[in-house]
Amino acid sequence: MKRYDILLPTLAVVGGGVGFGLRRWQLTTGYDPQTQLFVHGHPASYALLLLTAVLALLFLLSIRTAKGPEDFLPAFRCPNSGYMTGMAASGLLLLGAGVLGLLDGMGQLSAWKMDPESYLITYPIAIFICAFLCFLAGPAQLTLGRSAYRETLGESCSLLAVFPPMAALAWLFSFHLDHGTDPVLMGYGITLAAVVFLLLAQYECAAFFHGRPHPRRALFFLLMGTYLALISLADLPEPFFLVLMVSFLLASLSQSWALLRNTMGPHWPKRLLHERMPSGAEPKDTAHPNEGSVS
């Protein structure tokens, strides 16, 4: 059996690392800081487009047979400490992003007060909204990660699940306000694509709570979001956006691993599932496409 749960996240990370190098090459040798224009026909630009197209096609072909549970818990359960570490780091980084967002918003608000003709008041407002949602999304990621790790869902989880995509949506809006008037799409297009895919990934994960599960769609957005987020780090974003990017990157990588294992990978060993169950509970038998396989 092919271990897609290992192969595809690794491919996303390796591809993102290669794309990071290509992006740095493009920025250092194919970009004129004086005119703020990119060199037409630079090989790094074509290489990035080709790499993205190839990986997107590979992901689509690999996950076309993905079938699995339609509820959050059986779809994302992952009794592995690596998964819990990734989700916990994502939640803590979101809390850190909230603090950075408040500081950034206050700086933008001060700039607007000094020169209201040159700055839009909507930008600091968008930053404050995003920062506020980060304070809600951080505990939500921690709770959802723990729930999938322990295989227990609290009554509030369906509500908490909406906060990460809401924070990502506010992030997308604030990023658009910051770059919407920039005529050179190549300068910010990769980061914009990364934010869009990370937002869609979190939306599809939350959809498992509300009767709209799409495993293949979720996997594609999670894997492509991971890949594009790694490339976008080459643009050296500001601290607030950098922490947000890393946070959602870790969440997407962890969630793609869990969802792939539960839809296309071997069944979790019952011993491992039993060890992660709360005291007094019994492991639940859930349908799995590879129930008889050996881990």
C-alpha positions as CSV (number, residue, x, y, z in Angstrom):
1,M,0.0,0.0,0.0
2,K,1.2,3.5,-0.9
3,R,1.6,5.6,2.2
4,Y,-0.1,8.7,0.9
5,D,-0.3,10.1,4.4
6,I,3.5,10.3,4.4
7,L,4.2,10.9,0.7
8,L,1.8,13.8,-0.1
9,P,2.6,16.0,2.9
10,T,6.3,15.3,2.3
11,L,5.9,16.3,-1.3
12,A,4.2,19.5,-0.3
13,V,7.0,20.4,2.1
14,V,9.8,19.5,-0.4
15,G,8.0,21.2,-3.2
16,G,7.6,24.3,-1.0
17,G,11.3,24.2,-0.1
18,V,12.2,24.1,-3.8
19,G,9.7,26.9,-4.6
20,F,11.2,29.0,-1.7
21,G,14.6,28.7,-3.4
22,L,13.2,29.6,-6.8
23,R,11.4,32.6,-5.4
24,R,14.5,33.9,-3.7
25,W,16.4,33.5,-7.0
26,Q,13.6,35.4,-8.7
27,L,13.7,38.2,-6.2
28,T,17.5,38.5,-6.1
29,T,18.3,38.3,-9.8
30,G,15.0,39.0,-11.6
31,Y,13.6,42.0,-9.7
32,D,14.5,45.7,-10.1
33,P,13.9,47.5,-6.8
34,Q,14.1,50.9,-8.4
35,T,11.3,50.3,-10.9
36,Q,9.6,47.6,-8.7
37,L,9.3,45.4,-11.8
38,F,10.2,41.8,-12.5
39,V,12.5,40.8,-15.4
40,H,10.4,39.5,-18.2
41,G,11.1,35.9,-19.1
42,H,13.3,35.2,-16.0
43,P,13.8,31.4,-15.7
44,A,12.7,31.3,-12.1
45,S,9.3,32.6,-13.0
46,Y,8.7,29.8,-15.5
47,A,10.1,27.3,-13.1
48,L,7.8,28.4,-10.3
49,L,4.7,28.2,-12.6
50,L,5.8,24.7,-13.9
51,L,6.5,23.4,-10.4
52,T,3.1,24.7,-9.1
53,A,1.2,23.1,-12.0
54,V,3.0,19.8,-11.7
55,L,2.3,19.6,-7.9
56,A,-1.3,20.6,-8.3
57,L,-1.8,17.9,-10.9
58,L,0.0,15.3,-8.7
59,F,-2.2,16.2,-5.7
60,L,-5.4,16.0,-7.7
61,L,-4.5,12.6,-9.2
62,S,-3.3,11.2,-5.9
63,I,-6.4,12.1,-3.9
64,R,-9.0,11.3,-6.6
65,T,-9.9,8.0,-4.8
66,A,-9.9,9.5,-1.3
67,K,-13.0,8.3,0.6
68,G,-13.7,8.3,4.2
69,P,-15.7,9.4,7.2
70,E,-18.0,12.4,6.9
71,D,-17.7,13.6,10.5
72,F,-14.9,15.6,12.0
73,L,-13.7,13.2,14.6
74,P,-13.3,10.0,12.5
75,A,-11.9,12.1,9.6
76,F,-9.2,14.0,11.6
77,R,-8.5,11.8,14.6
78,C,-4.8,11.4,15.0
79,P,-3.4,9.7,18.1
80,N,0.2,10.9,17.3
81,S,2.1,13.4,19.4
82,G,3.5,15.0,16.3
83,Y,0.0,16.0,15.2
84,M,-0.8,17.5,18.6
85,T,2.5,19.4,18.6
86,G,1.7,20.9,15.2
87,M,-1.8,22.0,16.2
88,A,-0.6,23.3,19.6
89,A,2.1,25.3,17.9
90,S,-0.4,26.7,15.5
91,G,-2.8,27.8,18.3
92,L,0.0,29.4,20.3
93,L,1.3,31.2,17.2
94,L,-2.2,32.5,16.5
95,L,-2.3,34.0,20.0
96,G,1.1,35.6,19.3
97,A,-0.2,36.9,16.0
98,G,-3.1,38.5,17.9
99,V,-0.6,40.5,20.0
100,L,1.4,41.5,17.0
101,G,-1.8,42.5,15.2
102,L,-2.8,44.9,18.0
103,L,0.6,46.5,17.9
104,D,0.6,46.8,14.1
105,G,-2.9,48.1,14.2
106,M,-2.0,50.8,16.7
107,G,1.0,51.8,14.5
108,Q,-1.2,52.0,11.4
109,L,-3.8,54.0,13.4
110,S,-1.2,56.5,14.5
111,A,0.0,56.9,10.9
112,W,-3.6,57.6,9.8
113,K,-4.1,60.2,12.5
114,M,-0.9,62.0,11.4
115,D,-1.8,62.0,7.7
116,P,-5.4,60.9,7.0
117,E,-5.2,61.8,3.4
118,S,-2.5,59.3,2.7
119,Y,-3.7,56.3,4.7
120,L,-7.0,54.4,4.8
121,I,-8.7,54.1,8.1
122,T,-10.1,50.7,6.9
123,Y,-6.7,49.1,7.0
124,P,-6.0,49.5,10.8
125,I,-9.6,48.5,11.4
126,A,-9.1,45.3,9.4
127,I,-5.9,44.6,11.3
128,F,-7.7,45.0,14.7
129,I,-10.5,42.7,13.5
130,C,-8.0,40.1,12.4
131,A,-6.1,40.4,15.7
132,F,-9.3,39.9,17.7
133,L,-10.2,36.8,15.7
134,C,-6.7,35.4,16.2
135,F,-7.4,35.5,20.0
136,L,-10.4,33.3,19.4
137,A,-8.9,31.1,16.7
138,G,-5.8,30.2,18.8
139,P,-7.7,28.4,21.6
140,A,-10.0,26.9,18.9
141,Q,-7.0,25.3,17.2
142,L,-5.7,24.0,20.5
143,T,-9.1,22.6,21.4
144,L,-9.7,21.0,18.0
145,G,-6.2,19.5,18.0
146,R,-6.7,18.0,21.4
147,S,-10.1,16.7,20.5
148,A,-8.7,14.9,17.4
149,Y,-5.8,13.6,19.5
150,R,-8.0,12.3,22.4
151,E,-10.9,11.4,20.1
152,T,-13.4,13.3,22.2
153,L,-15.5,16.3,21.1
154,G,-16.9,18.9,23.4
155,E,-20.2,20.6,22.8
156,S,-18.5,23.9,21.9
157,C,-16.2,22.4,19.1
158,S,-18.7,23.0,16.3
159,L,-18.7,26.7,17.2
160,L,-15.0,26.9,17.8
161,A,-14.3,25.4,14.4
162,V,-15.5,28.6,12.6
163,F,-13.0,30.9,14.2
164,P,-9.8,29.8,12.3
165,P,-11.5,30.4,8.9
166,M,-12.9,33.6,10.1
167,A,-9.4,34.8,11.2
168,A,-8.1,33.7,7.8
169,L,-10.8,35.6,6.0
170,A,-10.0,38.8,8.0
171,W,-6.3,38.2,7.2
172,L,-7.2,38.0,3.5
173,F,-9.2,41.2,3.7
174,S,-6.4,43.1,5.4
175,F,-3.8,41.7,3.0
176,H,-5.9,42.9,0.1
177,L,-6.2,46.4,1.6
178,D,-2.4,46.5,1.9
179,H,-1.7,45.4,-1.7
180,G,-4.9,46.0,-3.6
181,T,-3.5,49.1,-5.4
182,D,-0.2,47.4,-6.3
183,P,-0.2,46.9,-10.1
184,V,2.5,44.3,-10.1
185,L,0.7,41.0,-9.3
186,M,4.0,39.0,-9.3
187,G,5.1,41.0,-6.3
188,Y,2.4,39.7,-4.0
189,G,0.5,37.1,-6.0
190,I,2.1,34.1,-4.4
191,T,1.3,35.2,-0.9
192,L,-2.2,36.1,-1.9
193,A,-2.7,32.6,-3.4
194,A,-1.3,31.1,-0.1
195,V,-3.7,33.0,2.0
196,V,-6.6,32.0,-0.2
197,F,-5.8,28.3,-0.1
198,L,-5.1,28.4,3.6
199,L,-8.5,30.1,4.1
200,L,-10.3,27.5,1.9
201,A,-8.5,24.7,3.8
202,Q,-9.7,25.9,7.2
203,Y,-13.2,26.4,5.8
204,E,-13.3,22.8,4.5
205,C,-12.1,21.5,7.8
206,A,-14.8,23.4,9.6
207,A,-17.4,22.1,7.1
208,F,-17.1,18.6,8.6
209,F,-18.9,19.9,11.7
210,H,-21.8,21.3,9.7
211,G,-22.9,18.5,7.3
212,R,-20.8,19.7,4.3
213,P,-17.8,17.3,4.3
214,H,-15.6,17.3,1.1
215,P,-12.5,15.2,1.9
216,R,-10.9,15.5,-1.5
217,R,-11.5,19.2,-1.7
218,A,-10.1,19.6,1.8
219,L,-7.0,17.6,1.0
220,F,-6.3,19.6,-2.1
221,F,-6.6,22.9,-0.3
222,L,-4.5,21.7,2.7
223,L,-1.7,20.4,0.5
224,M,-1.6,23.4,-1.8
225,G,-1.9,25.8,1.1
226,T,1.1,24.1,2.7
227,Y,3.1,24.3,-0.5
228,L,2.3,28.0,-1.3
229,A,2.8,29.1,2.3
230,L,6.3,27.8,2.3
231,I,7.1,29.7,-0.9
232,S,5.5,32.9,0.4
233,L,8.0,32.9,3.3
234,A,10.6,33.9,0.7
235,D,8.9,37.3,0.4
236,L,10.0,38.0,4.0
237,P,6.6,39.3,5.2
238,E,6.1,41.6,8.1
239,P,6.1,40.0,11.6
240,F,2.3,39.9,11.9
241,F,1.7,38.3,8.6
242,L,4.7,36.0,9.0
243,V,3.4,34.6,12.3
244,L,0.0,34.1,10.7
245,M,1.5,32.3,7.7
246,V,3.5,29.9,9.9
247,S,0.6,29.2,12.1
248,F,-1.8,28.3,9.3
249,L,1.0,26.4,7.6
250,L,1.5,24.2,10.6
251,A,-2.2,23.6,11.0
252,S,-2.6,22.7,7.3
253,L,0.4,20.3,7.4
254,S,-1.0,18.6,10.5
255,Q,-4.5,18.4,9.3
256,S,-3.6,17.0,5.9
257,W,-1.5,14.3,7.5
258,A,-4.4,13.3,9.8
259,L,-7.0,13.4,7.0
260,L,-4.9,11.4,4.6
261,R,-4.2,8.8,7.2
262,N,-7.9,8.4,7.9
263,T,-9.0,8.3,4.2
264,M,-6.1,6.8,2.3
265,G,-3.6,5.4,4.8
266,P,-3.5,2.3,6.9
267,H,-5.9,2.1,9.9
268,W,-4.6,3.4,13.2
269,P,-3.4,0.6,15.5
270,K,-6.1,-0.1,18.1
271,R,-3.4,-0.1,20.8
272,L,-2.5,3.5,19.9
273,L,-6.2,4.6,19.8
274,H,-6.9,2.9,23.2
275,E,-3.9,4.7,24.8
276,R,-5.3,8.1,23.8
277,M,-8.9,7.4,24.9
278,P,-10.0,9.2,28.1
279,S,-10.2,7.1,31.3
280,G,-13.2,4.8,31.3
281,A,-14.0,5.2,27.6
282,E,-13.9,2.4,25.1
283,P,-12.4,2.7,21.6
284,K,-15.0,3.3,18.9
285,D,-15.2,1.2,15.8
286,T,-15.4,3.5,12.8
287,A,-15.6,2.7,9.2
288,H,-12.3,3.0,7.3
289,P,-11.4,2.4,3.7
290,N,-8.4,0.3,4.7
291,E,-9.7,-1.4,7.8
292,G,-7.8,-4.6,7.3
293,S,-4.4,-3.1,6.6
294,V,-1.5,-3.2,8.9
295,S,0.2,0.0,10.1
